[in-house]
Amino acid sequence: MAQLAKQALATDERISELVIARGLLEREQLDEILQPERLSGLSADHSVTNDADSAEAVPRDGMTGEFEVVPEPKM
């Protein structure tokens, strides 16, 4: 896993894309693993919608579901 993180940092690629490219997981498997409710242990609230007319709509600008790889600060 550390090797993937280093490669992602060096090449500015997403870890998820590297995992898929190396054949470690299929996209569907990765999507299942990375579901927010699964990661948080909370159940999904399927009553919340993201329709523009919904009062509960969540703006998705700039949200990709990916975490940015940030280098450690140099000391």
trRosetta pair geometry for C-beta under 8 A, 3 or more apart (Angstrom, degrees):
i j d omega theta_ij theta_ji phi_ij phi_ji
1 4 5.7 -51 -155 33 38 111
1 5 6.5 38 149 -19 67 104
2 5 5.5 -52 -149 37 36 114
2 6 6.3 38 152 -20 67 104
3 6 5.8 -52 -148 36 30 111
3 7 6.4 29 153 -17 64 107
4 7 5.7 -56 -146 38 31 110
4 8 6.2 33 155 -21 66 107
4 15 5.5 81 144 -142 113 92
4 18 5.2 157 -152 109 98 139
4 19 6.7 36 -145 -66 150 76
4 22 7.9 -100 -100 -1 111 149
5 8 5.7 -53 -146 36 29 112
5 9 6.3 29 155 -18 63 108
5 15 6.4 -5 -90 -96 58 123
5 69 6.7 165 -159 -132 78 128
6 9 5.8 -57 -149 38 29 111
6 10 6.2 24 156 -16 65 111
7 10 5.8 -59 -142 41 30 108
7 11 5.9 -4 168 8 68 116
7 13 7.0 -25 131 50 86 118
7 18 6.1 129 95 -126 124 152
8 11 6.6 -72 -133 52 20 88
8 12 7.6 46 174 -128 55 5
8 13 5.1 -106 -127 74 64 74
8 14 6.5 4 -140 -173 118 9
8 15 4.8 -42 -68 -70 156 70
8 18 5.9 -109 -71 -13 94 143
8 69 5.3 143 119 -37 114 161
9 12 7.8 18 -170 -70 21 43
9 69 5.1 -128 -83 137 79 138
9 71 6.3 106 -155 -81 128 88
13 17 5.5 -111 174 74 102 123
13 18 5.7 106 116 -52 126 100
14 17 4.4 89 66 4 93 103
14 18 7.1 -162 94 -5 50 84
14 66 5.3 -61 -135 -144 127 145
15 18 5.6 -57 -151 38 36 112
15 19 6.3 42 151 -24 69 103
15 69 7.1 121 -35 -63 103 121
16 19 5.6 -49 -148 31 32 114
16 20 6.6 28 154 -14 64 105
16 30 5.7 122 -150 172 99 145
16 34 7.5 -22 -102 -41 128 159
16 66 6.4 -114 8 -110 128 104
17 20 5.8 -55 -149 40 33 109
17 21 6.0 34 153 -21 67 109
18 21 5.6 -53 -138 39 31 112
18 22 6.2 23 162 -13 65 109
19 22 6.3 -63 -148 41 23 103
19 24 4.7 -81 -165 59 74 121
19 25 5.4 1 151 33 112 101
19 30 6.2 129 99 -96 134 134
20 23 7.7 37 177 -72 33 27
20 24 7.5 -82 -69 46 21 78
20 25 6.5 -59 -87 77 60 72
20 26 7.2 57 -127 -148 88 24
20 27 5.7 28 -112 -70 134 75
20 30 6.6 -73 -66 -14 97 150
25 29 4.3 -130 -172 87 102 124
25 30 4.8 122 113 -56 133 90
25 33 7.4 -49 -157 2 161 140
26 29 4.7 95 55 5 77 104
26 30 7.1 -150 91 -4 40 88
27 30 5.7 -59 -148 40 32 111
27 31 6.1 35 154 -21 68 106
28 31 5.7 -52 -145 36 29 113
28 32 6.4 32 153 -20 62 105
29 32 5.7 -55 -152 34 30 112
29 33 6.4 28 153 -17 65 108
30 33 5.7 -54 -146 37 32 111
30 34 6.0 11 162 -3 67 116
31 34 6.2 -69 -138 49 25 98
31 35 7.1 54 155 -58 60 81
32 35 6.2 -26 -162 -20 32 111
32 38 7.4 61 163 -18 57 166
33 38 7.0 -134 -166 106 27 147
34 38 7.7 104 111 64 6 119
34 39 6.7 10 -154 -47 42 125
34 65 7.0 93 138 171 128 108
35 38 4.2 77 70 8 97 110
35 39 6.8 -178 84 -9 48 86
35 44 7.8 -57 167 -65 118 125
36 39 5.7 -60 -143 41 31 108
36 40 5.9 13 165 -6 69 114
36 44 7.8 104 77 -96 91 94
37 40 6.1 -61 -134 48 27 100
37 41 7.9 -117 173 55 54 7
37 42 5.5 -101 -139 82 73 69
37 43 6.1 30 -161 -156 127 18
37 44 4.2 -79 -57 -58 154 83
38 41 7.8 29 -178 -69 24 36
45 48 4.9 57 107 -3 106 109
48 54 7.9 119 -170 157 56 145
48 56 4.9 -116 -142 139 85 139
48 58 7.7 40 160 -22 121 111
49 54 4.6 -178 78 -72 102 163
49 56 6.4 99 46 75 62 106
49 57 6.8 -30 102 -86 72 71
50 54 7.0 -120 -129 47 5 138
50 57 5.4 91 -154 -140 43 74
50 58 5.7 -55 -113 40 95 80
50 60 6.8 40 -167 -38 137 120
51 54 4.3 101 61 -17 87 107
51 57 6.0 -104 71 -87 42 113
52 57 6.1 68 -118 -119 22 166
53 57 7.5 120 55 -41 25 134
54 57 4.3 128 71 -48 93 88
60 63 4.8 -96 -161 45 64 115
